[in-house]
Amino acid sequence: MSIRVALVGLGNCASTLVQGITQYRRQPDPIGLIHPTIGPYAVGDIHIACAFDVDQRKIGQRVGKAIFAPPNNSRIFCPDPEDDGALVHAGPLGDGVATHLTNYDPAQRAVVAPAAHTASAPDVVRILRDTGVDVLINYLPVGSQQAVEMYMHCALEAKVAVVNCIPV
């Protein structure tokens, strides 16, 4: 059994999740996990199917490489994470990047892909279906109301469960 996951937003939280999945697949002792299994599932049953981001440094990369691209700065505790061959797809921009961030150095902010390289909601639905996603995990920045709503509609249309990790 496996759970195929789509990650929306490949920032620090997604980086830590992908590294953690690999660490617990490789580590036989589940120390640190409150529940090493839930029903028939264990951490090793989680597989990354695809990801979405708007940063041009991440789009087109494998997830295992993209999680270390700037502006990410989370602790690296698993430098060679397994990504199940998943690719990062261009996501719709929506309101996921605050305009004031353009004042920051590119190493500290998203470098948004040109509009011609962003995806539409139907693209997201197609990718979710084509990659066999079971669960979409939303790691968009807090305040991304429009973008979150769009991804939730896509998940509904694709008949995909959602774990929303932000308060929107």
N, C-alpha and C positions, 0 to 999 in steps of 0.2 A: 504494500500500500504506500502511496505517496500523496503529498499535498503540493500542488504546483502553484507557486506564488508569483505575483507581479508586484514589483516595487514601484511606487510613484514617488519620485524625489530621491536622488541618490546622495544625500548629504551624510552627515556624521552618524545619525541614527541607523540609516540603512547600512553604512559601512560596518558598524558594530554588530548588527544583526547577521550580515553575511559572514563576517569573521567568526562570530559565535557559533553559527551553524556548523562551519567547518571544524572548529575546535572540538565541539561535542561529537561530531561524527568520528573524529580521530581519537578522541579520549574515551577509553572505556569506562572511566569513573565519572559519574554524573555530578560530581561535587559542584555546588553552586546552583544547581537546578532544584527548585522547590518540588516540581513534579516531572521526573525524568520521562514519564509517559503519561499521556492523556488518552484514555480508551486504548485503542490499538496503535496509537501513533507515538513515535519518539522523535527527538530533534532531527535525527538522521533521515527521517521520512520527509522533511521539508526540502523541496527542490525549487530553485529559482528558475522560472520559465521565461521571464522578460522583465524589463524595467523601462521607465519613462523619465526623462529629464529634459530641461531646456538648455542646459549648459553645453556649448559646442565642444568642449573638451571631453565630454562624456558620451555624447551621441555617437553611435556606431561602434563603440568599444564593447568588449566583454565586460560584464558586471564586475568580475574579480579585479579588473584593472581600473575601471571607472570609479570604484569606491575610494580610491586613493588619489584621484585627481583633485586639484584645487577647485574650490576653496576648502575642501574637506581638511580637517585637522584633528580628527579623533585619534585616539591612541591606536597604534598598530600593534596588535598582539598575535596576529596570524598573517604574516606577509604574503602567503601564497594560498589565498582562499579558493575553495571550489565554487564555481559559479554555474555548474551544470551546462555550460556552453551558452548561457543566456546573453542576449545582446541588449544594449540600451537604445531605445527608440526615442525619436524626437517627440516631445509631448506638446500639447497646446499651451501657449504662454498664459493666457488668462490673466489673473491678478497675482500670480505666484512670485513675482520679483518686484520688490518695492523700488520705485523710481529713484529714491534718494540714495540707493546703493551704488548708483553709477559714479558717485563721488569717491568711492573706495577703490583702492588698488585692485586690479584684476585677480590677484592671488587671494583676496579676501571676499570676493563676491562672484556670483554667477556671471559668466560671459555668455549672454544669450545668443543662441543661433539666429541667423537671419530669418526673417519671416517666411522665406521660401522653403526653409527646412523644418518648419514646425508641422505638427500633425493636426488633423481635425478629429472631432469626436468619432465620426464613422471609422477613421483609421485606427483609433484606440480600440474600438469594439472589435474590429477585424483582427487586430493583433492579439487581443485577449482570447478570442476564439481559436485563432490559428495556432497559438502556443499552448493551448489546453489548460489555461489558468483556472484554478479552483478558488483562490482567494487573492484579492487585491489588498495590499497594505499601503495605506496613505501616509507618507512622510512629507507632504508639502509643508512649506513654511506657515506658521501661525498667521492668520489673517487672509489666507488665500480662499476666500469665500466662493468666488465664481469658479475658480479652478477645481476646488473640491466638489462643488455641485456638479460640474461637468463630468468628472471622473465617476461620481456616484451614479449618475444617469447611464454612463457607459457600462458600469458594472451591472446595473439592473438589466440593461439591454442584452448584455453578453451572458446573463444568468450566472454571475460570479459573486461569491461572498465578499464581504469587506471587513477589514480591520482598520478603523480610522484612528490614527495616532495623534490627531490634533483636535483642539476644542472648537471645531467648526462643524 
